[in-house]
Every structure is written in structure tokens, then in C-alpha cells.
């Protein structure tokens, strides 16, 4: 991948990561309210179950984006190291 393409992809991934983290924070802020108002705490509380599923899903997406960023960084470092030899 060309350097400018790598940079663009990295910027896009970093922006996506920032948005996912905001989404996670927003979801976690709602957890106490959902826990208290919907059912019996964590038991028989479909809203709480759905929130936990969302947290798991967002967490998985964050991990994927972090992995992609790490891969690009490794690839970029590999190319830079190869050029220095």
C-alpha cells in the first residue's frame, strides 16, 4: 500500500475507533438506569441483556479496529526497516 493510502486508512480507522469508544461510553452510562428501571436488576431484564449484547458487540468492533491499526503499523515499520538496510 502506498504511504498516502496507508495514512488515509490509518486516519479513518483512528476516527472509527474514537467513535466506537464514544458509543461504548454512552452505552455504559445508561447501564445503571437500565439496571434499576427494567426488571429485577440483572434478572428478567431484557433491556439490560440487550445493553450487554451491545457492549459485547462494540467491544468486538473496537478490538477489530485496534488489530487493523496494529497491522498497518507493523507493515509500515516493516517497510521502513527494510528500506534502512
N, C-alpha and C positions, 0 to 999 in steps of 0.2 A: 504494500500500500504506500502511496506517496505520502510524504511528510505532511502536506497540507490536508490530505484526506484523513490521515491519522489524527491530526489536530482537530479537525471538524468533528470527527466521530467521538473523540475524547470529550470535547466540549458538550456535545449532545448527550452523551452518557452521564457526564457530571451534572448537567441540568436535570436529567431524568432522575438521577439519584437524589438530588435536592428535593424534587417534587414528591418522590416516594417517601422520603423522610418526613416531610411536612404532613403527608397523608397519614403516616403512621402516628405521628404526634396527635393529630386531630382525632383519630380513632381512639387512641389511648386516653385522651382527655374525656371522652364520652363514657369510658368504662365504668366509672363509679355511678354515674347517673343510670346507666343501663342495668347495672347490678342491683341498684336499690329499687328501681321502679318496675322492672319487668319480671315478675315471677318471684320465686323464692331464692333470691341471691343467685347462685350459680345453678341451682337445681330447678328444673322445669322452667327455664328462662330461654325461650328461643332467640330473643334479641341478643342476649349475652353469647349464646352459641354462635350466632351469625357474626357477631363482632369478633369473636376469637378466630373464626374461619377467615375473616378479612385480615386480621393481624397476621395469621399464618401466611396468607397469600401475599400480602405486602412484604412481609419478611423474606419470602422466597424470591420475589422480584428484586428486592434490594440486593440479595446475595448474587443473583444472576448479573445484575449491572456491575457490582463490585468485581465479579470474576472477569467480565468483559474488559473493564478498565485495567485490571491487573495483567490480562493477556496482552493488551495493547502496550502497556508499559514494558513488559518483558520483551515483546517483539521489537519495540523501539530501542531498548537498551541493547538487545542482541545485534541489531543492525549497526548501532553506534560503536559497539565493541568490535565488531567485525571490520569496520572501516578504520579503526585506530591501529590495527595490526599491520 
